[in-house]
């Protein structure tokens, strides 16, 4: 089952050219035009999860941010192959222990 927030982020980004970015508020406004401010923290949380999976890049002043420590005005864009590889490499290894 797909996440409607993630779908909205990817839909907006896919309509843009390579390297183009959007504001998280654009996604929030598309999902809940009347109460977009209430949706904004959910959009940011979804974007952070997508960044940790290597599916999205969050930028500040055009530069990728550290997903563990950032705040302020940010933008969202599709990652470069290098950014995806770096995000996946930074993930903790899966616990492959088989107790069965």
Order of alpha helices (4+ residues) and beta strands (2+ residues): alpha-beta-alpha-alpha-beta-beta-beta-alpha
